[in-house]
Amino acid sequence: MAHKLFSYIAFITFFLVFFHFSTSVVSQYPYGGYSYGQLDYRFYDRSCPRLLNMVRYGVWAAYRNDTRIAASLLRLHFHDCFVNGCDGSVLLDDTEDMKGEKNALPNRNSVRGYEVIDNIKADVERFCPTTVSCVDILTLAAREAVAMAGGPSWPVLLGRRDGISASQQAANEQLPSPFEPLDNITAKFTAKGLDLKDVVVLSGAHTIGYAQCFTFKRRLFNFKGSGQPDPTLDASTLSNLQTMCPNADSSNTNLAPLDSASTYRFDNMYYTNLVNNVGLLESDQALARDPKTTPMVNSYSANSYLFWNDFGTSMAKLGNLGILTGNQGQIRNKCGAVNL
């Protein structure tokens, strides 16, 4: 009982400080107005007025036990929106009739945080049954996760509805891969209505989180089939990574920080790492070498406030991709299954 009381008091203290911080940051974004199409910033003000507090508490409770969860929730949101739009499809479990996205190659044994969304959804259902979509919860959770890691907040339009299907094939085809050249990745972004600036800005999410060794190990031992490491990789960084990821299949699932300078803090060090040739993934380091993206990388490395503002703008764009509203889709009772 005492432990629960302490946790509640700790959260309230955190919330008061966080609320002051997040609202001051939000005011910097020149979105204006309250609605966009059928979405609205205050969509649940009457039907579920405690929603934001419940999402914030759920993310905070997960984050205090596992700081990695911030990066995981952000990635979960990105992987949802990038496959046929933001519809919560990544949350659906496989069925006899459907192979969903959870076991697609980019997601299997990699994407995590499902239980956090499930727990928040269960709390929300107790207070506001059949009212709030899983995809809206996920979209809000991604924002809260970034802010709790020290990053920006941004206004989130609400009123999305959940999809009723998922596609493993679509996830395999549409999600960007760290092995792809920048032109391929950019083409996948533009196919979604995003642009080259969004590629650079949203890649900045790699300022937090980890990557499995198999996603970058060829840079350490056999870069482009040469039998040698990537010659552009910083020598000290190369040595450290070779220790974390020995040249054996058994190390494939070992983890290395995407940003070793500030692994759990959302800042602009990701771009500074790229400028210094210590980016972890080939797809990340390519941003600092391509003439089209190098100026943006340099700008974000030099100006953290510019990165924060542009990140909020790009995340708002991401969250509005391919949404379902009105009578489309449904409000799932549980995020892992379509309502019968």
FENWO-V908914 format. One record per helix or strand of 3 or more residues. SS is the DSSP state (~ for helix, > for strand). FROM is the first residue (numbers start at 0). LEN is the number of residues. Records with the same first field share a line. If there is no record, write none. Layout:
SS = FROM-LEN + FROM-LEN
//
This chain:
~ = 1-25 + 50-15 + 68-13 + 88-3 + 113-14 + 133-15 + 167-7 + 181-10 + 195-12 + 212-3 + 217-4 + 222-3 + 234-10 + 248-3 + 268-7 + 281-7 + 290-12 + 303-16
> = 209-3 + 254-3
//
